[in-house]
Amino acid sequence: MAQVVRGVIARAKGAPVEVVPVVVPDPGPGEAVVRVQACGVCHTDLHYREGGINDEFPFLLGHEAAGVVESVGAGVADLSPGDFVILNWRAVCGSCRACKRGRPWYCFATHNAEQKMTLEDGTELSPALGIGAFAEKTLVAAGQCTKVDPAASPAAAGLLGCGVMAGLGAAINTGQVGRGDSVAVIGCGGVGNAAVVGSRLAGAGTIIAVDVDDRKLATAQRLGATHTVNSRAVDAVETIRSLTGGHGADVVIDAVGRPETYRQAFYARDLAGTVVLVGVPTPEMRLELPLLDVFGRGGALKSSWYGDCLPERDFPMLIDLYLQGRLDLDAFVSETVPLDGVEEAFARMQRGEVLRSVVVF
């Protein structure tokens, strides 16, 4: 039997979100119903509310979540009711050309649940990133559930479902930061500070955090940055160069995703260094660079999708590090809020007051 639960939806572009009854079907073949325990308030959810992703309103928001499997559909062999899982939005197919080439983190045919959750009048909902976890329960593809150690705090573990994984992976997976490397991270919100933490985990010798907000820079320093740069006060590119022997950083991570920050990243890296774009641009943004500089500076210009993570590989490993005290995921949880606190959490996020607000159930 379908269940009716409370969930947060965005009905129209720019309209305040609402808590409404949501109808969650029983899981079909290859699907699972998950009782959500915690879900982070991510900037991507705000993009959905503002129409920055697409216009398939109404959206069931929320995607950065952890919870417990309640039921599974036919053909699901590796999940059972009671499993503690982190939800991921890249359920790999295993058979596309990327998967067959041994690069499943680039899977070109990721999948979601076939059935739709709806409003009580039958209106179909578009779940954010195929998850829709600002709800007491949600329906997902079984491949979107990654089992991890249930000893982990749901509020902390769920953050690996998007932002924290994106930042950690941008450093470790995409940027391939190595021991002794110099790293600059431009933008020190949740994703950028996770990139700082990832760089520290990878053994970077110099980690330079760049932002316009001294509060965020102080947080970056607590999380492992060796230097901080307020780019309102000084030239970020010149300062990064001065902190790296005049050369530039080995890896520069743009966690903002704007043309001006990307240009900073491009010119702040060393010759043959790597730029990683993990901040998400908006559709109208355009970038102009001298092609001779692109050629002459060498190195690599990379985009990082979800931190180039493979959930079944990365989530359990990172949760183990968390439980060992080597990865402080709790530091990213600025506050916990109830389901009806999402709109206010968006406002605090826009004001730069939090790394992550987390809805707890």
C-alpha positions in Angstrom: 0.0 0.0 0.0 1.2 3.5 -0.8 2.0 5.7 2.2 1.3 9.3 2.9 4.2 11.2 4.6 5.2 14.8 5.0 7.6 16.4 2.5 8.9 19.8 1.4 8.0 20.9 -2.1 8.7 23.9 -4.3 5.6 24.6 -6.4 6.8 27.5 -8.5 10.0 29.4 -9.3 11.0 31.5 -6.4 8.0 30.7 -4.2 8.6 29.7 -0.6 8.7 26.0 0.0 5.8 24.2 1.6 5.4 21.1 3.8 2.6 19.0 2.3 1.4 15.4 2.2 3.4 13.2 -0.2 2.3 9.9 -1.5 5.1 7.3 -1.6 4.3 4.1 -3.6 5.4 0.7 -2.5 8.7 -0.1 -4.1 8.6 -1.7 -7.6 11.3 -3.9 -9.2 14.7 -2.5 -8.4 13.4 0.1 -6.0 13.5 0.8 -2.3 11.6 2.9 0.2 13.9 4.6 2.7 12.9 6.1 6.1 14.9 9.3 6.0 16.7 10.1 9.3 18.6 13.3 8.2 19.0 15.4 5.1 21.3 18.3 4.5 20.1 21.6 3.1 22.3 22.0 0.0 22.6 24.9 -2.4 21.4 22.7 -5.2 18.0 22.5 -3.5 17.8 26.3 -3.7 18.8 26.1 -7.4 15.8 23.8 -7.9 13.5 26.3 -6.0 14.8 29.1 -8.1 14.3 27.3 -11.4 18.0 27.1 -12.0 18.0 23.3 -12.8 14.9 23.0 -14.9 11.2 23.9 -14.8 9.7 20.6 -13.9 7.7 21.9 -10.9 6.6 20.9 -8.4 9.9 19.6 -7.0 10.2 17.4 -3.9 13.4 18.8 -2.5 16.2 17.3 -0.5 18.9 14.9 -1.7 21.8 14.9 0.8 20.5 12.2 3.1 20.9 9.1 5.2 18.3 6.7 6.6 17.1 3.2 7.0 15.8 0.9 4.3 12.1 0.1 5.0 11.2 -2.1 2.1 12.6 -3.3 -1.2 11.0 -4.3 -4.5 11.5 -7.4 -6.6 14.9 -8.2 -7.8 16.8 -6.3 -5.1 19.4 -8.7 -3.8 21.9 -6.5 -2.0 19.6 -4.5 0.3 17.4 -5.5 3.2 15.0 -3.8 5.4 16.9 -2.3 8.3 20.1 -1.5 6.4 21.5 1.9 7.2 22.3 3.7 4.0 23.5 7.0 2.5 21.5 8.0 -0.6 23.5 8.9 -3.7 22.3 10.5 -6.9 24.6 8.5 -9.3 23.4 5.0 -9.3 25.7 3.5 -11.8 24.3 1.2 -14.5 27.3 -1.1 -15.0 26.8 -1.4 -18.7 27.3 2.0 -20.4 30.6 2.8 -22.2 32.1 4.5 -19.1 31.3 1.6 -16.9 32.7 -0.9 -19.4 35.9 1.1 -19.6 36.4 0.7 -15.9 35.4 4.3 -15.0 32.0 3.9 -13.4 32.2 7.3 -11.6 31.6 8.7 -15.1 28.5 6.5 -15.7 26.5 8.0 -18.5 23.3 6.1 -17.7 22.7 6.6 -14.0 19.2 5.7 -13.0 16.4 6.6 -10.5 13.2 5.0 -9.4 10.7 4.3 -12.2 7.7 5.2 -10.2 6.8 8.7 -9.2 5.9 10.1 -5.8 2.9 12.4 -6.0 0.7 14.9 -4.2 -2.6 13.6 -2.9 -4.4 14.8 -6.0 -2.1 12.7 -8.2 0.2 15.5 -9.3 3.6 13.9 -10.0 6.6 15.3 -8.2 10.1 15.7 -9.5 12.5 14.5 -6.8 15.6 16.6 -6.5 18.5 14.7 -8.1 16.2 11.7 -8.3 16.0 11.5 -4.5 13.5 13.9 -2.8 14.6 13.4 0.8 13.1 16.4 2.5 10.4 13.8 3.4 9.8 11.3 6.1 10.2 8.5 3.6 11.3 8.5 0.0 11.3 6.1 -3.0 14.6 5.6 -4.8 16.3 3.1 -7.1 18.0 0.5 -5.0 21.4 1.5 -6.6 21.0 4.9 -4.9 21.3 3.3 -1.5 24.9 2.7 -0.2 25.2 0.7 2.9 27.6 2.1 5.6 28.3 1.4 9.3 25.2 2.2 11.3 27.3 3.5 14.1 27.7 6.8 12.1 25.5 9.8 13.0 22.8 10.2 10.3 23.2 14.0 10.3 26.9 13.7 9.5 26.8 10.6 7.2 24.1 12.1 5.0 26.4 15.0 4.0 28.5 12.5 2.0 25.4 12.2 -0.3 26.4 15.5 -2.0 28.3 18.5 -0.9 31.0 17.0 1.4 31.6 14.2 -1.0 31.9 16.7 -3.9 34.6 18.7 -2.1 36.5 15.7 -0.7 36.4 14.0 -4.1 37.4 17.2 -5.9 40.7 17.1 -4.0 41.3 13.3 -3.7 39.7 11.9 -6.8 39.7 14.6 -9.5 42.6 16.7 -8.4 44.6 13.7 -7.2 46.3 15.8 -4.5 49.4 14.0 -3.3 51.8 14.2 -0.4 53.5 17.5 -0.1 51.5 19.2 -2.9 50.3 22.8 -2.7 46.6 23.3 -3.0 44.5 26.5 -3.2 40.7 26.3 -2.6 38.6 29.2 -3.9 35.3 29.4 -2.1 35.0 28.1 1.5 31.4 27.1 1.9 30.5 23.4 2.6 32.1 22.1 -0.7 35.2 24.2 -0.5 35.9 23.4 3.1 35.4 19.7 2.3 38.1 20.2 -0.4 40.3 21.7 2.3 39.7 18.5 4.5 40.3 16.3 1.5 43.6 18.0 0.7 44.7 17.5 4.3 43.7 13.8 4.2 45.7 13.4 1.0 48.8 14.9 2.7 49.1 18.3 1.0 51.9 20.4 2.5 50.3 23.8 1.8 46.6 24.4 1.7 45.5 28.0 0.9 41.8 28.9 1.5 40.4 31.8 -0.4 37.1 33.5 0.3 35.6 37.0 0.8 34.1 36.1 4.2 36.5 35.9 7.2 34.1 33.6 9.1 34.4 31.0 6.4 38.2 31.5 6.3 38.3 30.9 10.0 36.4 27.6 9.6 38.8 26.6 6.8 41.7 27.2 9.1 40.2 25.0 11.8 39.6 22.3 9.2 43.2 22.2 8.0 44.1 25.3 5.8 47.6 26.4 6.4 47.0 29.9 5.0 43.9 32.0 4.4 43.3 34.8 1.8 40.5 37.3 1.8 40.2 38.2 -1.8 38.4 41.4 -1.1 41.5 42.7 0.6 44.3 41.4 -1.6 44.8 40.0 -5.1 44.1 36.2 -4.7 46.3 35.1 -7.6 49.3 37.1 -6.6 48.9 36.0 -2.9 48.7 32.3 -3.9 51.8 32.7 -6.0 53.7 34.4 -3.2 52.7 31.5 -0.8 54.0 28.9 -3.3 57.5 30.2 -4.1 56.2 32.5 -6.8 55.0 29.6 -8.9 51.4 29.0 -8.1 49.7 26.0 -6.5 49.9 22.4 -7.8 46.2 22.1 -7.6 43.6 24.9 -7.5 40.0 24.0 -6.8 37.2 26.4 -7.8 34.4 25.7 -5.4 32.4 28.8 -6.5 31.8 28.2 -10.2 31.9 31.7 -11.6 33.9 33.0 -14.6 35.9 35.3 -12.4 36.8 32.6 -9.8 37.7 30.2 -12.6 40.1 32.8 -14.1 41.7 33.2 -10.7 42.1 29.4 -10.4 43.6 29.2 -13.9 46.2 31.8 -13.3 46.9 30.8 -9.7 48.1 27.3 -10.6 51.7 26.4 -11.3 52.8 25.5 -14.8 51.5 22.0 -15.6 49.3 22.2 -12.5 45.6 21.2 -12.3 42.5 23.3 -12.1 39.4 21.5 -10.7 36.0 23.1 -11.2 33.5 21.7 -8.6 31.4 24.8 -8.1 28.3 24.6 -10.3 27.9 27.5 -12.9 24.6 28.7 -14.1 23.5 28.3 -17.7 24.1 31.9 -18.8 27.8 32.1 -17.6 30.5 32.4 -20.2 34.3 32.0 -19.9 36.9 33.7 -22.0 40.6 32.9 -21.8 43.5 33.5 -24.2 43.9 30.2 -26.0 47.7 30.7 -26.0 47.6 30.7 -22.2 45.6 27.5 -22.1 48.3 25.9 -24.4 51.3 27.6 -22.8 50.5 26.9 -19.2 50.0 23.1 -19.8 48.6 20.9 -17.1 44.9 19.9 -16.8 41.6 21.7 -16.6 39.1 19.3 -15.0 35.5 19.3 -14.0 34.5 17.3 -10.9 31.1 15.6 -11.0 30.1 14.6 -7.5 33.8 14.5 -6.6 34.2 11.8 -9.2 33.1 9.4 -6.5 32.0 5.8 -6.7 29.6 5.6 -3.8 30.1 1.9 -3.0 33.8 2.5 -2.9 34.0 5.9 -1.3 31.2 6.2 1.2 32.1 3.2 3.4 35.8 4.2 3.4 35.0 7.7 4.4 32.5 6.6 7.1 35.3 4.3 8.5 37.6 7.3 8.7 34.9 9.3 10.4 34.4 6.6 13.0 38.1 6.4 13.6 38.2 10.1 14.3 40.3 10.9 11.2 37.5 12.7 9.3 35.5 15.3 11.2 32.1 15.2 9.4 30.4 16.5 12.5 32.2 19.8 11.9 30.1 20.4 8.8 26.8 20.2 10.7 26.2 23.8 11.8 22.7 23.2 13.0 19.8 20.8 12.9 16.3 21.9 11.9 12.9 20.4 11.7 11.2 19.7 8.3 9.3 23.0 8.4 12.6 24.9 8.9 13.9 24.5 5.3 13.0 28.0 4.1 14.7 29.7 7.0 17.7 27.4 6.5 18.0 28.6 2.9 18.1 32.2 4.1 20.9 31.4 6.6 22.8 29.5 3.9 22.6 32.5 1.5 23.8 34.8 4.3 26.9 32.6 4.8 26.0 31.8 8.4 26.2 28.0 8.1 28.3 25.2 6.5 25.2 22.9 6.6 21.8 23.0 8.1 20.5 19.5 8.5 16.9 18.5 8.6 16.5 15.7 11.2 13.4 13.4 11.6 
